[in-house]
């Protein structure tokens, strides 16, 4: 229950940040982030700790990448990518 609450909260906050700052990410990273959002929502709708943990880990990487992109006006952090997020 605690993991699912954490995932739900992080998902909502990350989606809000993504809506505002997705342009700071590459097109590939935007696609990866959108896929991670769908996977996180599916994990919340399902049952079991494993899918929630997996989705939470992937979502944390997306959130970190978004934070880096927001904090780095040069865009260098966005170039590192999310290729291993999902």
Order of alpha helices (4+ residues) and beta strands (2+ residues): alpha-alpha-alpha
